[in-house]
């Protein structure tokens, strides 16, 4: 939930009061979620989260008193009251995505507040964000087998890889078909069209490979940074990490006693503890960190190039209008197959998906052909 930011206007006393109000809001909301939750194990998790927020509230009340102020009588804010009402009326799963977003957006709010950092509050906030994220992700009753596999690093994302392969080839095909059509529309020679198509293939494939390398490498660096933070928290606040892991296992369906025994056994082994925390809390396999950036770049290059080669292959053996129509026909056939392949993960019919992809690709090519024709006529005078 929302916490106060440091700096700028206002004294420390005002900041303490804003922090206190945020903790009161969070505690009230978690209590409401506990009351509305029918699952006894999840109810306990919400109560434990509320208890931590109430302890944080006590911390800020002491700070206010130490600064010579009075906390006064505090009530939950409007947002917390509305979310609590929605949870009671429609169920906790209705508001969990909102709570998840709030927790993640405010996870670093205490990092720059020295009093909070000294008391370990930032670690608690990160813990809460991860627990709520784990609760918000699955259907009611705990994590499914697939979700568990993903959290534990066993899920390889096969369907995502297939989707990326199909769409990568489609990008190369449609972009280069449009490029070739535009150049052909300007009435240039077959030799010029072939050279332009080859240049488009190489430039596009290199651009895709570079973008994929940067994306995967950045994701790996981010994952490693998160693991480093987790290692520091494990070293500095081992008890909090043990409690966090126990709560996550409770959210997965273990009893409180079983979750505590399991978390104690894991935290006792520092190497296994960091590996487990990375998998369970961050959803990161520390041995892979999301895969190789070089493999991803090479795969992206080949997929794009394979698709981009379709419109220009006929120009290697044919000339003029015959090569243009042959390239369009070959590209159209491949586009239909790509569209049909997308039905594997969209659930739509094969014919519908193939025809839709064909229509979109040919429409893009027709537009660029028309533009190229107009430019060719204008240049020719």
FIRO-84752 format. One record per residue (C-alpha): residue number from 1; residue in one letter; y negated, z negated, x. Coordinates in nm, 2 decimals, always signed. Layout:
N
+-----+--------+--------+--------+--------+
: num : residu :  north :     up :   east :
+-----+--------+--------+--------+--------+
: NUM :      a :      Y :      Z :      X :
...
+-----+--------+--------+--------+--------+
This chain:
381
+-----+--------+--------+--------+--------+
: num : residu :  north :     up :   east :
+-----+--------+--------+--------+--------+
:   1 :      x :  +0.00 :  +0.00 :  +0.00 :
:   2 :      x :  -0.36 :  +0.04 :  +0.10 :
:   3 :      x :  -0.50 :  -0.18 :  +0.38 :
:   4 :      x :  -0.85 :  -0.22 :  +0.51 :
:   5 :      x :  -0.97 :  -0.02 :  +0.81 :
:   6 :      x :  -1.16 :  -0.18 :  +1.10 :
:   7 :      x :  -1.49 :  -0.08 :  +1.24 :
:   8 :      x :  -1.80 :  +0.04 :  +1.07 :
:   9 :      x :  -1.96 :  -0.17 :  +0.81 :
:  10 :      x :  -1.88 :  -0.52 :  +0.71 :
:  11 :      x :  -1.79 :  -0.84 :  +0.89 :
:  12 :      x :  -1.44 :  -0.97 :  +0.98 :
:  13 :      x :  -1.45 :  -1.18 :  +0.67 :
:  14 :      x :  -1.50 :  -0.88 :  +0.45 :
:  15 :      x :  -1.21 :  -0.70 :  +0.63 :
:  16 :      x :  -0.99 :  -1.01 :  +0.59 :
:  17 :      x :  -1.06 :  -1.01 :  +0.21 :
:  18 :      x :  -0.98 :  -0.64 :  +0.18 :
:  19 :      x :  -0.65 :  -0.69 :  +0.37 :
:  20 :      x :  -0.57 :  -0.98 :  +0.14 :
:  21 :      x :  -0.63 :  -0.77 :  -0.17 :
:  22 :      x :  -0.40 :  -0.50 :  -0.03 :
:  23 :      x :  -0.12 :  -0.75 :  +0.03 :
:  24 :      x :  -0.17 :  -0.90 :  -0.32 :
:  25 :      x :  -0.14 :  -0.55 :  -0.47 :
:  26 :      x :  +0.17 :  -0.47 :  -0.27 :
:  27 :      x :  +0.34 :  -0.80 :  -0.35 :
:  28 :      x :  +0.27 :  -0.76 :  -0.72 :
:  29 :      x :  +0.40 :  -0.41 :  -0.72 :
:  30 :      x :  +0.72 :  -0.50 :  -0.54 :
:  31 :      x :  +0.78 :  -0.79 :  -0.78 :
:  32 :      x :  +0.73 :  -0.55 :  -1.07 :
:  33 :      x :  +0.98 :  -0.31 :  -0.92 :
:  34 :      x :  +1.23 :  -0.59 :  -0.88 :
:  35 :      x :  +1.19 :  -0.69 :  -1.24 :
:  36 :      x :  +1.24 :  -0.33 :  -1.36 :
:  37 :      x :  +1.53 :  -0.25 :  -1.13 :
:  38 :      x :  +1.87 :  -0.28 :  -1.30 :
:  39 :      x :  +2.07 :  -0.26 :  -0.98 :
:  40 :      x :  +2.11 :  -0.62 :  -0.85 :
:  41 :      x :  +2.13 :  -0.51 :  -0.48 :
:  42 :      x :  +1.82 :  -0.30 :  -0.50 :
:  43 :      x :  +1.65 :  -0.58 :  -0.70 :
:  44 :      x :  +1.71 :  -0.81 :  -0.40 :
:  45 :      x :  +1.56 :  -0.55 :  -0.16 :
:  46 :      x :  +1.24 :  -0.53 :  -0.37 :
:  47 :      x :  +1.21 :  -0.91 :  -0.38 :
:  48 :      x :  +1.25 :  -0.93 :  +0.00 :
:  49 :      x :  +0.97 :  -0.67 :  +0.04 :
:  50 :      x :  +0.75 :  -0.87 :  -0.20 :
:  51 :      x :  +0.82 :  -1.19 :  +0.00 :
:  52 :      x :  +0.71 :  -1.03 :  +0.32 :
:  53 :      x :  +0.39 :  -0.90 :  +0.15 :
:  54 :      x :  +0.32 :  -1.25 :  +0.02 :
:  55 :      x :  +0.36 :  -1.39 :  +0.37 :
:  56 :      x :  +0.11 :  -1.14 :  +0.49 :
:  57 :      x :  -0.12 :  -1.25 :  +0.21 :
:  58 :      x :  -0.09 :  -1.61 :  +0.33 :
:  59 :      x :  -0.18 :  -1.50 :  +0.68 :
:  60 :      x :  -0.50 :  -1.34 :  +0.56 :
:  61 :      x :  -0.59 :  -1.64 :  +0.34 :
:  62 :      x :  -0.56 :  -1.86 :  +0.65 :
:  63 :      x :  -0.78 :  -1.61 :  +0.84 :
:  64 :      x :  -1.04 :  -1.62 :  +0.57 :
:  65 :      x :  -1.04 :  -2.00 :  +0.56 :
:  66 :      x :  -1.07 :  -2.01 :  +0.94 :
:  67 :      x :  -1.37 :  -1.79 :  +0.92 :
:  68 :      x :  -1.54 :  -2.03 :  +0.68 :
:  69 :      x :  -1.48 :  -1.82 :  +0.37 :
:  70 :      x :  -1.30 :  -1.86 :  +0.04 :
:  71 :      x :  -1.04 :  -1.62 :  -0.08 :
:  72 :      x :  -1.11 :  -1.69 :  -0.45 :
:  73 :      x :  -0.88 :  -1.60 :  -0.73 :
:  74 :      x :  -0.71 :  -1.26 :  -0.67 :
:  75 :      x :  -0.55 :  -1.03 :  -0.92 :
:  76 :      x :  -0.36 :  -0.70 :  -0.86 :
:  77 :      x :  -0.58 :  -0.39 :  -0.86 :
:  78 :      x :  -0.57 :  -0.12 :  -1.13 :
:  79 :      x :  -0.34 :  +0.11 :  -0.93 :
:  80 :      x :  -0.08 :  -0.16 :  -0.88 :
:  81 :      x :  -0.10 :  -0.26 :  -1.25 :
:  82 :      x :  -0.06 :  +0.10 :  -1.36 :
:  83 :      x :  +0.24 :  +0.16 :  -1.13 :
:  84 :      x :  +0.40 :  -0.16 :  -1.24 :
:  85 :      x :  +0.36 :  -0.05 :  -1.61 :
:  86 :      x :  +0.52 :  +0.29 :  -1.53 :
:  87 :      x :  +0.81 :  +0.12 :  -1.35 :
:  88 :      x :  +0.88 :  -0.11 :  -1.65 :
:  89 :      x :  +0.83 :  +0.17 :  -1.90 :
:  90 :      x :  +1.01 :  +0.46 :  -1.73 :
:  91 :      x :  +1.21 :  +0.31 :  -1.44 :
:  92 :      x :  +1.16 :  +0.24 :  -1.08 :
:  93 :      x :  +1.26 :  +0.59 :  -0.97 :
:  94 :      x :  +0.95 :  +0.72 :  -1.15 :
:  95 :      x :  +0.71 :  +0.55 :  -0.92 :
:  96 :      x :  +0.90 :  +0.53 :  -0.60 :
:  97 :      x :  +0.78 :  +0.87 :  -0.47 :
:  98 :      x :  +0.42 :  +0.74 :  -0.52 :
:  99 :      x :  +0.49 :  +0.41 :  -0.35 :
: 100 :      x :  +0.66 :  +0.61 :  -0.07 :
: 101 :      x :  +0.35 :  +0.82 :  -0.02 :
: 102 :      x :  +0.12 :  +0.51 :  -0.02 :
: 103 :      x :  +0.33 :  +0.33 :  +0.23 :
: 104 :      x :  +0.35 :  +0.63 :  +0.47 :
: 105 :      x :  -0.03 :  +0.70 :  +0.44 :
: 106 :      x :  -0.11 :  +0.34 :  +0.53 :
: 107 :      x :  +0.16 :  +0.27 :  +0.79 :
: 108 :      x :  -0.09 :  +0.26 :  +1.08 :
: 109 :      x :  -0.37 :  +0.07 :  +0.91 :
: 110 :      x :  -0.29 :  -0.26 :  +1.10 :
: 111 :      x :  -0.25 :  -0.10 :  +1.44 :
: 112 :      x :  -0.61 :  -0.13 :  +1.53 :
: 113 :      x :  -0.66 :  -0.48 :  +1.40 :
: 114 :      x :  -0.60 :  -0.72 :  +1.68 :
: 115 :      x :  -0.52 :  -1.02 :  +1.46 :
: 116 :      x :  -0.26 :  -0.82 :  +1.27 :
: 117 :      x :  -0.11 :  -0.67 :  +1.58 :
: 118 :      x :  -0.07 :  -1.01 :  +1.74 :
: 119 :      x :  +0.12 :  -1.14 :  +1.44 :
: 120 :      x :  +0.36 :  -0.84 :  +1.42 :
: 121 :      x :  +0.22 :  -0.70 :  +1.10 :
: 122 :      x :  +0.22 :  -0.33 :  +1.21 :
: 123 :      x :  +0.60 :  -0.35 :  +1.27 :
: 124 :      x :  +0.65 :  -0.49 :  +0.92 :
: 125 :      x :  +0.44 :  -0.21 :  +0.77 :
: 126 :      x :  +0.65 :  +0.05 :  +0.95 :
: 127 :      x :  +0.96 :  -0.12 :  +0.83 :
: 128 :      x :  +0.85 :  -0.12 :  +0.47 :
: 129 :      x :  +0.76 :  +0.25 :  +0.49 :
: 130 :      x :  +1.10 :  +0.34 :  +0.61 :
: 131 :      x :  +1.28 :  +0.13 :  +0.36 :
: 132 :      x :  +1.08 :  +0.27 :  +0.07 :
: 133 :      x :  +1.14 :  +0.62 :  +0.21 :
: 134 :      x :  +1.52 :  +0.55 :  +0.21 :
: 135 :      x :  +1.50 :  +0.42 :  -0.15 :
: 136 :      x :  +1.28 :  +0.71 :  -0.27 :
: 137 :      x :  +1.50 :  +0.98 :  -0.13 :
: 138 :      x :  +1.84 :  +0.92 :  -0.31 :
: 139 :      x :  +1.93 :  +0.91 :  -0.68 :
: 140 :      x :  +1.96 :  +0.58 :  -0.85 :
: 141 :      x :  +2.23 :  +0.35 :  -0.71 :
: 142 :      x :  +2.20 :  +0.42 :  -0.34 :
: 143 :      x :  +2.23 :  +0.71 :  -0.10 :
: 144 :      x :  +2.47 :  +0.99 :  -0.17 :
: 145 :      x :  +2.73 :  +1.10 :  +0.09 :
: 146 :      x :  +2.51 :  +1.40 :  +0.18 :
: 147 :      x :  +2.20 :  +1.18 :  +0.22 :
: 148 :      x :  +2.40 :  +0.93 :  +0.43 :
: 149 :      x :  +2.52 :  +1.21 :  +0.66 :
: 150 :      x :  +2.17 :  +1.34 :  +0.70 :
: 151 :      x :  +2.03 :  +0.99 :  +0.79 :
: 152 :      x :  +2.32 :  +0.93 :  +1.03 :
: 153 :      x :  +2.27 :  +1.26 :  +1.21 :
: 154 :      x :  +2.59 :  +1.42 :  +1.10 :
: 155 :      x :  +2.43 :  +1.68 :  +0.87 :
: 156 :      x :  +2.36 :  +2.00 :  +1.05 :
: 157 :      x :  +2.16 :  +2.17 :  +0.78 :
: 158 :      x :  +2.38 :  +2.48 :  +0.75 :
: 159 :      x :  +2.21 :  +2.60 :  +0.43 :
: 160 :      x :  +1.87 :  +2.57 :  +0.60 :
: 161 :      x :  +2.00 :  +2.77 :  +0.89 :
: 162 :      x :  +2.12 :  +3.04 :  +0.66 :
: 163 :      x :  +1.79 :  +3.05 :  +0.47 :
: 164 :      x :  +1.60 :  +3.08 :  +0.80 :
: 165 :      x :  +1.83 :  +3.36 :  +0.92 :
: 166 :      x :  +1.78 :  +3.56 :  +0.60 :
: 167 :      x :  +1.41 :  +3.51 :  +0.58 :
: 168 :      x :  +1.36 :  +3.58 :  +0.96 :
: 169 :      x :  +1.53 :  +3.92 :  +0.93 :
: 170 :      x :  +1.34 :  +3.99 :  +0.61 :
: 171 :      x :  +1.01 :  +3.92 :  +0.78 :
: 172 :      x :  +1.08 :  +4.17 :  +1.06 :
: 173 :      x :  +1.20 :  +4.43 :  +0.81 :
: 174 :      x :  +0.91 :  +4.42 :  +0.56 :
: 175 :      x :  +0.64 :  +4.38 :  +0.83 :
: 176 :      x :  +0.76 :  +4.67 :  +1.04 :
: 177 :      x :  +0.84 :  +4.89 :  +0.74 :
: 178 :      x :  +0.48 :  +4.84 :  +0.62 :
: 179 :      x :  +0.35 :  +4.91 :  +0.97 :
: 180 :      x :  +0.56 :  +5.23 :  +1.00 :
: 181 :      x :  +0.46 :  +5.34 :  +0.65 :
: 182 :      x :  +0.09 :  +5.29 :  +0.73 :
: 183 :      x :  +0.11 :  +5.50 :  +1.05 :
: 184 :      x :  +0.32 :  +5.77 :  +0.88 :
: 185 :      x :  +0.06 :  +5.78 :  +0.60 :
: 186 :      x :  -0.20 :  +5.87 :  +0.86 :
: 187 :      x :  +0.01 :  +6.18 :  +0.93 :
: 188 :      x :  +0.08 :  +6.11 :  +1.29 :
: 189 :      x :  +0.37 :  +6.26 :  +1.49 :
: 190 :      x :  +0.72 :  +6.11 :  +1.47 :
: 191 :      x :  +0.68 :  +6.02 :  +1.84 :
: 192 :      x :  +0.37 :  +5.82 :  +1.76 :
: 193 :      x :  +0.54 :  +5.65 :  +1.46 :
: 194 :      x :  +0.84 :  +5.55 :  +1.68 :
: 195 :      x :  +0.62 :  +5.41 :  +1.96 :
: 196 :      x :  +0.41 :  +5.21 :  +1.70 :
: 197 :      x :  +0.72 :  +5.08 :  +1.54 :
: 198 :      x :  +0.87 :  +4.97 :  +1.87 :
: 199 :      x :  +0.54 :  +4.80 :  +1.96 :
: 200 :      x :  +0.54 :  +4.62 :  +1.62 :
: 201 :      x :  +0.90 :  +4.51 :  +1.67 :
: 202 :      x :  +0.84 :  +4.37 :  +2.02 :
: 203 :      x :  +0.50 :  +4.21 :  +1.93 :
: 204 :      x :  +0.63 :  +4.06 :  +1.61 :
: 205 :      x :  +0.96 :  +3.93 :  +1.77 :
: 206 :      x :  +0.77 :  +3.77 :  +2.06 :
: 207 :      x :  +0.52 :  +3.61 :  +1.82 :
: 208 :      x :  +0.80 :  +3.47 :  +1.61 :
: 209 :      x :  +0.99 :  +3.34 :  +1.91 :
: 210 :      x :  +0.68 :  +3.17 :  +2.06 :
: 211 :      x :  +0.60 :  +3.01 :  +1.72 :
: 212 :      x :  +0.95 :  +2.89 :  +1.68 :
: 213 :      x :  +0.96 :  +2.75 :  +2.03 :
: 214 :      x :  +0.63 :  +2.56 :  +1.98 :
: 215 :      x :  +0.75 :  +2.43 :  +1.64 :
: 216 :      x :  +1.08 :  +2.30 :  +1.76 :
: 217 :      x :  +0.95 :  +2.17 :  +2.09 :
: 218 :      x :  +0.67 :  +1.98 :  +1.91 :
: 219 :      x :  +0.92 :  +1.84 :  +1.66 :
: 220 :      x :  +1.14 :  +1.72 :  +1.96 :
: 221 :      x :  +0.84 :  +1.56 :  +2.13 :
: 222 :      x :  +0.75 :  +1.38 :  +1.80 :
: 223 :      x :  +1.10 :  +1.26 :  +1.75 :
: 224 :      x :  +1.12 :  +1.13 :  +2.11 :
: 225 :      x :  +0.78 :  +0.95 :  +2.06 :
: 226 :      x :  +0.92 :  +0.79 :  +1.74 :
: 227 :      x :  +1.23 :  +0.68 :  +1.93 :
: 228 :      x :  +1.01 :  +0.53 :  +2.21 :
: 229 :      x :  +0.81 :  +0.34 :  +1.95 :
: 230 :      x :  +1.14 :  +0.21 :  +1.79 :
: 231 :      x :  +1.26 :  +0.10 :  +2.14 :
: 232 :      x :  +0.94 :  -0.10 :  +2.19 :
: 233 :      x :  +0.97 :  -0.26 :  +1.85 :
: 234 :      x :  +1.33 :  -0.35 :  +1.92 :
: 235 :      x :  +1.22 :  -0.51 :  +2.25 :
: 236 :      x :  +0.92 :  -0.69 :  +2.11 :
: 237 :      x :  +1.04 :  -0.78 :  +1.75 :
: 238 :      x :  +1.42 :  -0.78 :  +1.75 :
: 239 :      x :  +1.44 :  -1.02 :  +1.45 :
: 240 :      x :  +1.22 :  -0.79 :  +1.24 :
: 241 :      x :  +1.43 :  -0.49 :  +1.33 :
: 242 :      x :  +1.75 :  -0.68 :  +1.24 :
: 243 :      x :  +1.60 :  -0.77 :  +0.90 :
: 244 :      x :  +1.48 :  -0.41 :  +0.85 :
: 245 :      x :  +1.83 :  -0.27 :  +0.93 :
: 246 :      x :  +1.99 :  -0.52 :  +0.69 :
: 247 :      x :  +1.76 :  -0.42 :  +0.41 :
: 248 :      x :  +1.84 :  -0.05 :  +0.47 :
: 249 :      x :  +2.21 :  -0.12 :  +0.45 :
: 250 :      x :  +2.15 :  -0.32 :  +0.13 :
: 251 :      x :  +1.97 :  -0.02 :  -0.01 :
: 252 :      x :  +2.28 :  +0.19 :  +0.07 :
: 253 :      x :  +2.49 :  -0.04 :  -0.14 :
: 254 :      x :  +2.62 :  -0.32 :  +0.09 :
: 255 :      x :  +2.59 :  -0.68 :  -0.02 :
: 256 :      x :  +2.33 :  -0.89 :  +0.15 :
: 257 :      x :  +2.60 :  -1.08 :  +0.34 :
: 258 :      x :  +2.77 :  -0.76 :  +0.46 :
: 259 :      x :  +2.44 :  -0.60 :  +0.55 :
: 260 :      x :  +2.33 :  -0.90 :  +0.76 :
: 261 :      x :  +2.66 :  -0.92 :  +0.94 :
: 262 :      x :  +2.65 :  -0.55 :  +1.02 :
: 263 :      x :  +2.29 :  -0.55 :  +1.14 :
: 264 :      x :  +2.35 :  -0.86 :  +1.36 :
: 265 :      x :  +2.65 :  -0.69 :  +1.52 :
: 266 :      x :  +2.45 :  -0.37 :  +1.59 :
: 267 :      x :  +2.13 :  -0.54 :  +1.72 :
: 268 :      x :  +2.35 :  -0.74 :  +1.96 :
: 269 :      x :  +2.42 :  -0.42 :  +2.16 :
: 270 :      x :  +2.08 :  -0.28 :  +2.27 :
: 271 :      x :  +2.21 :  +0.07 :  +2.34 :
: 272 :      x :  +2.39 :  +0.10 :  +2.01 :
: 273 :      x :  +2.10 :  -0.07 :  +1.83 :
: 274 :      x :  +1.84 :  +0.19 :  +1.94 :
: 275 :      x :  +2.08 :  +0.48 :  +1.86 :
: 276 :      x :  +2.16 :  +0.33 :  +1.51 :
: 277 :      x :  +1.79 :  +0.25 :  +1.44 :
: 278 :      x :  +1.69 :  +0.61 :  +1.53 :
: 279 :      x :  +1.96 :  +0.75 :  +1.30 :
: 280 :      x :  +1.92 :  +0.50 :  +1.01 :
: 281 :      x :  +1.55 :  +0.45 :  +1.00 :
: 282 :      x :  +1.41 :  +0.78 :  +1.14 :
: 283 :      x :  +1.69 :  +1.02 :  +1.05 :
: 284 :      x :  +1.69 :  +1.14 :  +1.41 :
: 285 :      x :  +2.00 :  +1.22 :  +1.62 :
: 286 :      x :  +1.88 :  +1.10 :  +1.97 :
: 287 :      x :  +2.14 :  +1.32 :  +2.13 :
: 288 :      x :  +1.99 :  +1.64 :  +1.98 :
: 289 :      x :  +1.63 :  +1.57 :  +1.87 :
: 290 :      x :  +1.64 :  +1.86 :  +1.63 :
: 291 :      x :  +1.81 :  +2.11 :  +1.86 :
: 292 :      x :  +1.71 :  +2.34 :  +2.15 :
: 293 :      x :  +1.37 :  +2.50 :  +2.14 :
: 294 :      x :  +1.50 :  +2.79 :  +2.35 :
: 295 :      x :  +1.79 :  +2.86 :  +2.13 :
: 296 :      x :  +1.56 :  +2.85 :  +1.83 :
: 297 :      x :  +1.32 :  +3.09 :  +2.00 :
: 298 :      x :  +1.59 :  +3.33 :  +2.10 :
: 299 :      x :  +1.75 :  +3.33 :  +1.76 :
: 300 :      x :  +1.42 :  +3.39 :  +1.59 :
: 301 :      x :  +1.35 :  +3.68 :  +1.83 :
: 302 :      x :  +1.68 :  +3.85 :  +1.76 :
: 303 :      x :  +1.66 :  +3.80 :  +1.38 :
: 304 :      x :  +1.31 :  +3.94 :  +1.36 :
: 305 :      x :  +1.39 :  +4.23 :  +1.59 :
: 306 :      x :  +1.71 :  +4.32 :  +1.40 :
: 307 :      x :  +1.51 :  +4.35 :  +1.07 :
: 308 :      x :  +1.23 :  +4.53 :  +1.23 :
: 309 :      x :  +1.46 :  +4.79 :  +1.38 :
: 310 :      x :  +1.57 :  +4.92 :  +1.04 :
: 311 :      x :  +1.26 :  +5.13 :  +0.96 :
: 312 :      x :  +1.25 :  +5.30 :  +1.30 :
: 313 :      x :  +1.61 :  +5.38 :  +1.37 :
: 314 :      x :  +1.60 :  +5.72 :  +1.19 :
: 315 :      x :  +1.31 :  +5.82 :  +1.41 :
: 316 :      x :  +1.54 :  +5.82 :  +1.71 :
: 317 :      x :  +1.74 :  +6.11 :  +1.57 :
: 318 :      x :  +1.52 :  +6.27 :  +1.30 :
: 319 :      x :  +1.17 :  +6.40 :  +1.27 :
: 320 :      x :  +0.88 :  +6.43 :  +1.02 :
: 321 :      x :  +0.92 :  +6.35 :  +0.65 :
: 322 :      x :  +1.30 :  +6.34 :  +0.68 :
: 323 :      x :  +1.28 :  +6.05 :  +0.92 :
: 324 :      x :  +1.02 :  +5.87 :  +0.70 :
: 325 :      x :  +1.25 :  +5.89 :  +0.39 :
: 326 :      x :  +1.56 :  +5.80 :  +0.59 :
: 327 :      x :  +1.38 :  +5.49 :  +0.73 :
: 328 :      x :  +1.27 :  +5.39 :  +0.38 :
: 329 :      x :  +1.62 :  +5.44 :  +0.24 :
: 330 :      x :  +1.78 :  +5.24 :  +0.52 :
: 331 :      x :  +1.52 :  +4.97 :  +0.49 :
: 332 :      x :  +1.56 :  +4.96 :  +0.11 :
: 333 :      x :  +1.93 :  +4.91 :  +0.13 :
: 334 :      x :  +1.90 :  +4.63 :  +0.38 :
: 335 :      x :  +1.62 :  +4.47 :  +0.17 :
: 336 :      x :  +1.85 :  +4.47 :  -0.13 :
: 337 :      x :  +2.13 :  +4.30 :  +0.07 :
: 338 :      x :  +1.88 :  +4.04 :  +0.20 :
: 339 :      x :  +1.77 :  +3.97 :  -0.15 :
: 340 :      x :  +2.13 :  +3.94 :  -0.27 :
: 341 :      x :  +2.19 :  +3.70 :  +0.02 :
: 342 :      x :  +1.91 :  +3.47 :  -0.10 :
: 343 :      x :  +2.10 :  +3.42 :  -0.43 :
: 344 :      x :  +2.33 :  +3.20 :  -0.23 :
: 345 :      x :  +2.07 :  +2.93 :  -0.22 :
: 346 :      x :  +1.85 :  +3.02 :  -0.52 :
: 347 :      x :  +2.11 :  +3.03 :  -0.79 :
: 348 :      x :  +1.97 :  +3.35 :  -0.93 :
: 349 :      x :  +2.19 :  +3.66 :  -1.00 :
: 350 :      x :  +2.28 :  +3.89 :  -0.71 :
: 351 :      x :  +2.14 :  +4.21 :  -0.88 :
: 352 :      x :  +1.82 :  +4.03 :  -0.98 :
: 353 :      x :  +1.76 :  +3.89 :  -0.64 :
: 354 :      x :  +1.83 :  +4.21 :  -0.46 :
: 355 :      x :  +1.62 :  +4.42 :  -0.69 :
: 356 :      x :  +1.33 :  +4.18 :  -0.67 :
: 357 :      x :  +1.33 :  +4.19 :  -0.29 :
: 358 :      x :  +1.36 :  +4.57 :  -0.29 :
: 359 :      x :  +1.06 :  +4.60 :  -0.52 :
: 360 :      x :  +0.84 :  +4.36 :  -0.32 :
: 361 :      x :  +0.93 :  +4.53 :  +0.01 :
: 362 :      x :  +0.87 :  +4.88 :  -0.12 :
: 363 :      x :  +0.55 :  +4.78 :  -0.29 :
: 364 :      x :  +0.41 :  +4.65 :  +0.05 :
: 365 :      x :  +0.52 :  +4.97 :  +0.22 :
: 366 :      x :  +0.35 :  +5.18 :  -0.05 :
: 367 :      x :  +0.03 :  +4.99 :  -0.02 :
: 368 :      x :  +0.01 :  +5.04 :  +0.36 :
: 369 :      x :  +0.12 :  +5.40 :  +0.33 :
: 370 :      x :  -0.17 :  +5.47 :  +0.09 :
: 371 :      x :  -0.42 :  +5.29 :  +0.31 :
: 372 :      x :  -0.29 :  +5.48 :  +0.61 :
: 373 :      x :  -0.32 :  +5.81 :  +0.42 :
: 374 :      x :  -0.68 :  +5.73 :  +0.33 :
: 375 :      x :  -0.77 :  +5.65 :  +0.69 :
: 376 :      x :  -0.60 :  +5.96 :  +0.82 :
: 377 :      x :  -0.79 :  +6.18 :  +0.58 :
: 378 :      x :  -1.12 :  +6.01 :  +0.67 :
: 379 :      x :  -1.06 :  +6.05 :  +1.04 :
: 380 :      x :  -0.96 :  +6.41 :  +1.00 :
: 381 :      x :  -1.28 :  +6.47 :  +0.82 :
+-----+--------+--------+--------+--------+
